[in-house]
Amino acid sequence: MIDIEFLIALCKVALADGSKMVEAFRKRKLIREEKELLIAASEKGEFRFLSADQTSETWVRVGAKDFCDNKDPSYAAIYLDAFRSLCERGYIAYESGILFKLTGSGFKRARELAKG
């Protein structure tokens, strides 16, 4: 199970500590899963973290799309890693509770990707 407090801190540090760290991460090429998350969030910019008590699995939801697979726990883990990377890039900020949102630069990049 991912520690949501860690992700909250990571997003805050990336945005507060800013330019050098964020620029270094933004220069890295986005992986497929990062692109998928950004494209899925390009309209409303919202991410939520959900979990199932019976499996202790945590996953990302964007709109009505759940980035998990009941048969393969690695699927959710890969998208959680991609989400973490997007936080490090400064594309995502913590909002409240289980809600995270795209930053201005996150929206810009997401909409560029959505256009193709």
C-alpha positions in Angstrom: 0.0 0.0 0.0 1.4 3.4 -0.9 1.8 6.0 1.7 -0.4 9.0 0.7 1.5 11.2 3.2 4.7 10.5 1.3 3.1 11.6 -2.0 1.7 14.7 -0.4 5.1 15.6 0.9 6.7 14.8 -2.5 4.4 17.1 -4.4 4.8 19.9 -1.9 8.6 19.6 -2.0 8.8 19.5 -5.8 6.7 22.7 -6.0 8.4 24.5 -3.1 12.0 23.5 -3.8 11.3 24.2 -7.4 13.4 25.1 -10.3 16.5 23.0 -10.3 14.9 19.7 -9.2 11.8 20.1 -11.3 13.7 21.1 -14.4 15.9 18.0 -14.1 12.9 15.8 -13.9 11.0 17.5 -16.7 13.9 17.0 -19.1 13.5 13.2 -18.8 11.3 11.7 -21.4 7.8 10.8 -20.2 7.1 7.0 -20.1 3.9 5.6 -21.6 2.1 5.3 -18.2 2.9 9.0 -17.3 1.5 10.1 -20.6 -1.7 8.0 -20.1 -2.3 9.6 -16.7 -1.8 13.1 -18.0 -4.0 12.5 -21.0 -6.7 11.0 -18.8 -6.5 14.1 -16.5 -6.2 16.7 -19.3 -9.8 17.9 -19.0 -10.5 18.2 -15.3 -7.0 17.6 -13.9 -8.1 15.5 -10.9 -6.5 12.4 -9.5 -7.9 10.4 -6.5 -6.3 7.6 -4.5 -8.5 4.6 -3.7 -7.8 1.4 -1.9 -9.5 -1.9 -1.1 -9.3 -3.1 2.4 -9.6 -6.8 1.5 -6.5 -6.6 -0.8 -4.7 -3.6 0.7 -4.1 -2.5 -2.8 -4.0 1.2 -3.6 -4.6 2.7 -7.1 -5.0 5.9 -9.0 -8.4 7.0 -10.4 -8.7 9.7 -13.0 -12.4 10.6 -13.7 -14.1 7.2 -14.0 -11.0 5.3 -15.0 -9.3 3.2 -12.4 -5.6 2.4 -13.1 -5.7 -1.0 -11.6 -6.3 -4.6 -12.5 -7.8 -7.1 -10.1 -5.8 -9.9 -11.6 -2.5 -8.2 -11.7 -1.3 -6.0 -8.8 1.7 -4.9 -10.8 -0.6 -2.8 -13.0 -1.6 -0.5 -10.2 2.0 -0.3 -8.9 3.3 0.8 -12.3 0.8 3.6 -12.5 1.5 4.7 -8.9 5.2 4.9 -9.8 4.2 7.0 -12.8 2.1 9.3 -10.6 5.0 9.7 -8.2 7.2 10.7 -11.1 4.7 13.3 -12.3 4.7 14.8 -8.8 8.5 15.0 -8.9 8.2 16.8 -12.2 5.9 19.4 -10.6 2.9 18.5 -12.7 0.7 17.5 -9.8 -0.1 19.2 -6.5 -1.9 17.9 -3.5 -5.4 19.4 -3.0 -7.0 17.7 0.1 -8.0 14.2 1.4 -7.4 11.8 -1.5 -7.5 14.5 -4.1 -4.5 15.7 -6.2 -4.8 18.1 -9.1 -2.7 19.1 -12.1 -0.7 22.3 -11.8 -0.7 24.9 -14.5 2.4 23.3 -16.2 0.7 19.9 -15.7 -2.4 21.0 -17.5 -0.3 22.5 -20.3 1.7 19.3 -20.8 -1.5 17.1 -20.5 -3.4 19.1 -23.1 -0.4 19.0 -25.5 -0.3 15.2 -25.2 -4.1 15.0 -25.5 -4.0 16.9 -28.8 -1.5 14.4 -30.2 
